[in-house]
Amino acid sequence: MNEFYCYSTTLMHFLKANGLRYKYVKRHKRTGNRMWVFERTGELSTLLDEYDARKAAAKAEGRIS
Protein backbone atom coordinates (compact mmCIF):
# COMPACT_ATOMS: atom_id res chain seq x y z
CA MET A 1 0.00 0.00 0.00
CA ASN A 2 1.44 3.34 -1.03
CA GLU A 3 0.62 6.19 1.33
CA PHE A 4 1.32 9.92 1.47
CA TYR A 5 1.96 11.40 4.90
CA CYS A 6 0.79 14.99 5.12
CA TYR A 7 2.20 17.08 7.97
CA SER A 8 0.74 20.41 6.82
CA THR A 9 -2.69 21.51 8.03
CA THR A 10 -2.89 23.93 5.09
CA LEU A 11 -2.13 21.19 2.58
CA MET A 12 -4.60 18.82 4.22
CA HIS A 13 -7.37 21.44 3.92
CA PHE A 14 -6.43 22.07 0.26
CA LEU A 15 -6.64 18.37 -0.53
CA LYS A 16 -9.97 18.01 1.28
CA ALA A 17 -11.38 21.09 -0.48
CA ASN A 18 -10.50 19.40 -3.77
CA GLY A 19 -12.38 16.21 -2.99
CA LEU A 20 -9.75 13.97 -1.39
CA ARG A 21 -10.32 12.38 1.98
CA TYR A 22 -7.58 11.14 4.23
CA LYS A 23 -7.58 7.51 5.28
CA TYR A 24 -6.69 8.16 8.91
CA VAL A 25 -4.89 10.52 11.27
CA LYS A 26 -1.99 9.49 13.47
CA ARG A 27 0.84 10.93 15.51
CA HIS A 28 4.43 10.91 14.33
CA LYS A 29 6.37 8.51 16.55
CA ARG A 30 9.31 10.81 17.22
CA THR A 31 7.79 14.31 17.17
CA GLY A 32 4.26 13.59 18.33
CA ASN A 33 2.91 15.89 15.62
CA ARG A 34 -0.34 14.99 13.93
CA MET A 35 -0.25 13.73 10.34
CA TRP A 36 -2.93 12.86 7.83
CA VAL A 37 -2.47 9.79 5.68
CA PHE A 38 -3.77 9.85 2.11
CA GLU A 39 -3.73 7.10 -0.47
CA ARG A 40 -1.14 7.92 -3.15
CA THR A 41 -3.04 8.25 -6.45
CA GLY A 42 -2.71 10.12 -9.71
CA GLU A 43 -5.28 12.63 -8.48
CA LEU A 44 -3.20 13.25 -5.35
CA SER A 45 -0.07 13.83 -7.46
CA THR A 46 -1.92 16.32 -9.65
CA LEU A 47 -3.21 18.22 -6.61
CA LEU A 48 0.24 18.28 -4.99
CA ASP A 49 1.67 19.79 -8.20
CA GLU A 50 -1.10 22.41 -8.21
CA TYR A 51 -0.51 23.21 -4.53
CA ASP A 52 3.24 23.64 -5.14
CA ALA A 53 2.60 25.91 -8.14
CA ARG A 54 0.14 28.08 -6.21
CA LYS A 55 2.54 28.31 -3.27
CA ALA A 56 5.43 29.32 -5.55
CA ALA A 57 3.27 31.95 -7.26
CA ALA A 58 2.18 33.38 -3.90
CA LYS A 59 5.83 33.60 -2.80
CA ALA A 60 6.84 35.27 -6.08
CA GLU A 61 4.06 37.82 -5.65
CA GLY A 62 5.09 38.48 -2.05
CA ARG A 63 1.79 37.26 -0.58
CA ILE A 64 3.62 34.74 1.61
CA SER A 65 7.20 34.46 2.76
C-alpha positions in Angstrom: 0.0 0.0 0.0 1.4 3.3 -1.0 0.6 6.2 1.3 1.3 9.9 1.5 2.0 11.4 4.9 0.8 15.0 5.1 2.2 17.1 8.0 0.7 20.4 6.8 -2.7 21.5 8.0 -2.9 23.9 5.1 -2.1 21.2 2.6 -4.6 18.8 4.2 -7.4 21.4 3.9 -6.4 22.1 0.3 -6.6 18.4 -0.5 -10.0 18.0 1.3 -11.4 21.1 -0.5 -10.5 19.4 -3.8 -12.4 16.2 -3.0 -9.8 14.0 -1.4 -10.3 12.4 2.0 -7.6 11.1 4.2 -7.6 7.5 5.3 -6.7 8.2 8.9 -4.9 10.5 11.3 -2.0 9.5 13.5 0.8 10.9 15.5 4.4 10.9 14.3 6.4 8.5 16.6 9.3 10.8 17.2 7.8 14.3 17.2 4.3 13.6 18.3 2.9 15.9 15.6 -0.3 15.0 13.9 -0.3 13.7 10.3 -2.9 12.9 7.8 -2.5 9.8 5.7 -3.8 9.9 2.1 -3.7 7.1 -0.5 -1.1 7.9 -3.1 -3.0 8.3 -6.4 -2.7 10.1 -9.7 -5.3 12.6 -8.5 -3.2 13.2 -5.3 -0.1 13.8 -7.5 -1.9 16.3 -9.6 -3.2 18.2 -6.6 0.2 18.3 -5.0 1.7 19.8 -8.2 -1.1 22.4 -8.2 -0.5 23.2 -4.5 3.2 23.6 -5.1 2.6 25.9 -8.1 0.1 28.1 -6.2 2.5 28.3 -3.3 5.4 29.3 -5.6 3.3 32.0 -7.3 2.2 33.4 -3.9 5.8 33.6 -2.8 6.8 35.3 -6.1 4.1 37.8 -5.6 5.1 38.5 -2.0 1.8 37.3 -0.6 3.6 34.7 1.6 7.2 34.5 2.8 
